[in-house]
Amino acid sequence: MLRYQIRLTGWVQGVGLRWFINTRAAVNQCTGWVQNQWDGSVLCELQGEESNVDAVLKEIRQGNQFIVVEQMEIHEIPTQTESGFHIR
């Protein structure tokens, strides 16, 4: 089990990225949260088994026709006891 804090920049607000991450996290049995930031970035904490977290990160990197991730800062942080994934 691991947990990452992820800051995303690029075309990431107003394009459905938080919903996209929420859906991908649920499908891959990950917990955590995602939130828009005042500077135009998106901050996310994602926790789960390494293969599941990696699957979500891969999908975030790929984006879609609306989401364009230019930069992804990833830092491993301590795991937490929580259930589900939430949009803040």
Backbone bond lengths (Angstrom), bond angles and torsions (degrees), N, CA, C in turn:
res aa  C-N    CA-C-N  psi(-1)  N-CA   C-N-CA  omega(-1)  CA-C   N-CA-C  phi
1 M - - - 1.462 - - 1.529 107.74 -
2 L 1.325 116.12 133.16 1.460 120.31 176.17 1.519 109.88 -142.25
3 R 1.324 114.71 164.71 1.467 121.11 -178.69 1.525 108.10 -138.15
4 Y 1.324 115.25 134.07 1.457 121.56 177.41 1.521 110.25 -120.18
5 Q 1.327 114.44 144.98 1.462 120.56 165.39 1.525 105.17 -101.61
6 I 1.322 116.18 130.37 1.460 121.85 -173.18 1.524 109.17 -128.72
7 R 1.333 116.67 127.09 1.466 121.46 173.58 1.524 107.22 -111.04
8 L 1.340 114.99 126.14 1.456 121.96 -177.06 1.522 109.70 -113.06
9 T 1.322 116.26 133.96 1.460 120.65 175.11 1.523 108.71 -127.97
10 G 1.304 114.86 160.79 1.459 122.13 -177.22 1.518 108.67 127.05
11 W 1.316 116.70 -143.16 1.469 122.62 176.26 1.519 106.01 -89.92
12 V 1.367 116.28 79.11 1.463 120.76 -168.53 1.528 114.61 -122.85
13 Q 1.320 118.56 -10.34 1.467 120.21 176.93 1.522 109.68 -112.38
14 G 1.327 115.18 142.68 1.457 120.68 178.96 1.523 113.81 76.69
15 V 1.332 116.55 15.25 1.468 120.79 -177.55 1.531 112.49 -125.12
16 G 1.334 117.36 9.84 1.462 121.15 178.09 1.515 115.01 85.53
17 L 1.334 117.55 15.46 1.464 119.99 -177.44 1.521 112.62 -63.78
18 R 1.321 117.84 -42.22 1.470 119.23 -179.02 1.528 110.57 -62.65
19 W 1.313 117.64 -42.96 1.466 121.23 177.12 1.525 110.22 -63.45
20 F 1.329 116.95 -42.65 1.462 122.95 178.96 1.525 110.48 -58.43
21 I 1.340 117.21 -48.57 1.464 120.97 179.56 1.522 110.37 -64.64
22 N 1.326 117.23 -42.68 1.466 121.45 178.96 1.535 110.67 -56.87
23 T 1.311 116.72 -45.36 1.463 121.56 -179.89 1.521 111.41 -66.15
24 R 1.327 116.91 -46.44 1.466 121.10 -178.83 1.527 110.78 -65.13
25 A 1.333 117.61 -37.28 1.470 121.04 177.95 1.523 110.41 -64.36
26 A 1.323 117.25 -43.34 1.469 120.78 179.96 1.527 111.09 -63.27
27 V 1.314 116.97 -45.25 1.467 121.47 179.87 1.532 110.75 -60.30
28 N 1.330 116.47 -36.01 1.461 121.73 -176.86 1.526 113.25 -97.67
29 Q 1.319 117.15 14.64 1.466 123.77 175.54 1.529 112.80 55.45
30 C 1.331 115.84 45.50 1.461 121.56 176.92 1.525 109.46 -107.92
31 T 1.311 116.03 153.39 1.457 121.86 176.19 1.520 109.00 -113.67
32 G 1.346 115.72 170.92 1.455 120.61 176.98 1.513 111.84 135.90
33 W 1.329 115.42 -149.97 1.455 120.74 -177.88 1.526 109.60 -157.84
34 V 1.335 115.58 165.35 1.458 122.63 176.16 1.525 108.09 -142.17
35 Q 1.347 116.70 143.38 1.467 121.00 -174.13 1.527 110.27 -152.07
36 N 1.348 116.71 136.97 1.460 121.31 171.09 1.519 109.51 -68.55
37 Q 1.335 116.48 147.15 1.456 122.29 178.27 1.529 109.59 -113.82
38 W 1.314 116.54 157.02 1.468 122.24 -176.93 1.523 112.56 -61.71
39 D 1.342 118.17 -25.78 1.465 121.47 -176.07 1.534 113.36 -87.13
40 G 1.331 116.71 6.29 1.458 120.76 179.04 1.519 114.21 93.95
41 S 1.326 116.66 -4.61 1.464 120.37 177.49 1.526 110.01 -88.12
42 V 1.315 115.80 174.89 1.462 122.77 174.22 1.522 107.09 -124.41
43 L 1.333 116.65 131.58 1.459 122.65 178.92 1.518 108.38 -109.15
44 C 1.326 115.44 137.77 1.460 121.08 -175.73 1.523 109.04 -141.39
45 E 1.327 116.90 142.96 1.457 121.94 166.85 1.513 106.42 -118.84
46 L 1.324 115.71 128.52 1.458 122.53 -172.91 1.520 108.91 -130.64
47 Q 1.332 116.74 126.77 1.460 121.94 -176.09 1.519 110.59 -131.56
48 G 1.328 115.63 139.48 1.458 120.64 176.79 1.510 110.71 168.77
49 E 1.325 115.25 -171.14 1.461 120.24 174.67 1.526 108.17 -65.86
50 E 1.318 116.39 146.55 1.460 120.93 -173.21 1.528 113.00 -53.38
51 S 1.317 117.99 -44.61 1.468 120.15 -178.61 1.530 111.53 -64.99
52 N 1.333 117.19 -35.44 1.466 120.86 178.95 1.523 111.25 -70.43
53 V 1.335 116.48 -44.02 1.466 120.55 178.22 1.525 109.63 -62.76
54 D 1.332 116.96 -43.47 1.464 120.44 178.68 1.527 111.73 -59.89
55 A 1.327 117.03 -37.58 1.471 120.67 178.70 1.526 110.85 -63.70
56 V 1.336 117.04 -42.02 1.467 120.79 178.51 1.524 109.90 -65.67
57 L 1.333 117.62 -45.27 1.465 121.02 -179.87 1.528 111.21 -60.08
58 K 1.314 117.05 -39.51 1.467 120.78 178.35 1.526 110.72 -61.88
59 E 1.323 116.70 -43.64 1.468 120.19 -179.98 1.526 111.50 -67.54
60 I 1.337 117.28 -36.52 1.467 120.27 177.20 1.522 109.38 -63.46
61 R 1.334 117.01 -45.34 1.475 120.76 -179.88 1.527 111.10 -58.45
62 Q 1.332 116.21 -40.05 1.469 120.61 -178.55 1.522 111.76 -71.21
63 G 1.342 116.93 -31.37 1.456 120.55 -178.79 1.522 111.70 59.66
64 N 1.331 115.41 -150.21 1.466 121.96 175.50 1.523 107.70 -153.79
65 Q 1.316 117.98 -163.64 1.467 119.65 -176.48 1.523 113.48 -66.39
66 F 1.337 117.94 -16.80 1.462 121.56 -179.79 1.525 112.38 -105.85
67 I 1.311 117.21 -34.36 1.463 123.16 -175.02 1.526 109.44 -91.82
68 V 1.340 116.07 124.73 1.460 121.28 176.30 1.526 107.73 -127.81
69 V 1.323 116.62 105.43 1.460 121.70 178.94 1.522 107.81 -90.47
70 E 1.338 116.11 114.25 1.459 120.92 179.84 1.522 111.41 -89.25
71 Q 1.330 116.35 -33.94 1.461 119.94 -179.29 1.518 109.55 -144.25
72 M 1.333 115.03 142.89 1.453 122.19 -179.19 1.527 107.57 -134.44
73 E 1.332 117.37 108.92 1.467 121.68 176.22 1.522 107.35 -95.90
74 I 1.322 116.92 123.25 1.464 121.62 -175.98 1.521 109.37 -122.70
75 H 1.338 115.85 127.86 1.467 122.03 177.51 1.516 108.58 -130.88
76 E 1.326 116.54 131.19 1.463 119.70 175.43 1.522 108.67 -75.76
77 I 1.324 116.66 134.83 1.463 123.15 -179.95 1.531 108.38 -131.34
78 P 1.335 117.62 166.14 1.473 119.80 -179.77 1.533 111.87 -61.80
79 T 1.329 115.61 144.46 1.464 120.56 177.08 1.523 110.15 -69.77
80 Q 1.322 115.46 159.21 1.462 122.36 179.69 1.525 109.22 -131.08
81 T 1.328 114.87 156.94 1.459 120.17 173.71 1.524 107.65 -86.79
82 E 1.315 116.67 116.12 1.463 120.94 -179.45 1.519 109.14 -159.63
83 S 1.300 115.40 167.72 1.463 120.00 175.72 1.520 108.42 -132.09
84 G 1.295 116.18 137.60 1.453 121.06 175.95 1.513 114.25 80.49
85 F 1.313 114.32 175.34 1.455 122.93 177.78 1.517 106.93 -124.10
86 H 1.337 117.43 138.03 1.461 121.08 -172.25 1.525 111.70 -129.97
87 I 1.318 115.29 143.40 1.458 122.16 170.67 1.517 106.67 -92.88
88 R 1.310 116.65 126.16 1.471 121.03 179.20 1.510 110.38 -101.14
